[in-house]
Every structure is written in C-alpha cells, then in structure tokens.
Amino acid sequence: MKVLDHLQIQQKIKRIAYEIFEKNYDTQKLFLVGINIMVMPLHNCFLSN
C-alpha cells in the first residue's frame, strides 16, 4: 500500500470530480454527501498531552 502525498491526493480528487461531472452532465441537481466519522481531527490523535 502506498501513501499519497498532497499533490497526488489533489490529482485523485480532481479526477473523481471530473468523473462525477462526466457521468452526470445532464443532471439538473447533484448532491454529494459525506459522513464524517472522526470525533477529532486526525492530527489531534498524534499530539501528546
């Protein structure tokens, strides 16, 4: 498994956005919904008390 860097993540998200647009170009309304299951930001998990 490879960890992506910031630029690679941006490229993947941009590609996903284009795919969503291409598959739904004739749609009048499109709702994208995400579920945040994290209680705290990830960076807080690594901070020591």
N, C-alpha and C positions, 0 to 999 in steps of 0.2 A: 504494500500500500504506500502511495506517495502523498506527502503533504504538499499542498499547493501554496505557492507564495501569493502575495497581494495581487500582482498583475495577472497571474493565472486565474485567480478567483474572479476578478473583474471580467476577464475574457469569457469564462464559463457562464457567468450571469448574463452578459450581453448576448451570448449565443442562445441561451434559454429564452431571453426576451424576444429575440428575432424569431425563434421557432414558434412561440406563442402567437406573435403577430401574424406570421405566415399562415398558421393553421386557423386563425380566427379573423382574417382581414375583412370579411363581410359581416361580422357581428356588430350590432349596434352598441351593445354594452357588454363589458367583460369585467368580472370581479375576480381579483386574486386575493385569496385569504390565506393567512399563515397563522399557525398556532405557536406561541412562544411558551415552551415548557420549562425554560430556565427560570429559577427563582431569583437568581442574581447574575449579573454579567460574568462571563467566564473568567475574566481577568481577576475578579474578586476571589475566585476559588484558589488562586495561587498566592495570594497575599498572606503573609504570616501575621498573627495577632501580636 
